[in-house]
Each structure stands twice: as structure tokens, then as C-alpha cells.
């Protein structure tokens, strides 16, 4: 009986790990660094230094992964970034 319980927990953990996704933020020519930093702090829970680093990565590389999680967890964040005029997608 104990074995089945452990197996069930392990199966749940494996399923959750396999379904992790990444929220990507893309560069644009419209939004300011301050706006992007504020959005990442407000929406994604970044501290200001992390948000600034992501903003620079986006600026230089065209995109940056700003958050990892399940699709259910990332969809509202992606929508909130869109609502603030940022370009984002979940992969």
C-alpha cells in the first residue's frame, strides 16, 4: 500500500516537471526600459535588478525567458504582459 502511494506521488512530480513551459518576452521599439522593468516586477514578481537584467537581454538578444512554470500558471502572466503593451509568448 505504501508503494502505491509513493508511486502516485512520483508520477505526479514527473508529470508536473514534463509540462513546465517558459514565458518569453520579446523586444519592441515602443516600450521604455522603465516600463518593461515595472511590468516584470509587478506581473512576474521579479526584483528590480532581475527585471533590469531581463530588459537588457531582451534589448540585445530580441527575447528573454522571464518565467518558468505550468501553462496554467503562465497564461495569466502572458495576458497581463499583453495588456500592458508588451510582446510575450509561452513556449
Helices and strands as residue ranges (DSSP letters): H 2-18, E 21-26, H 33-44, H 48-61, E 63-69, H 71-83, E 87-90
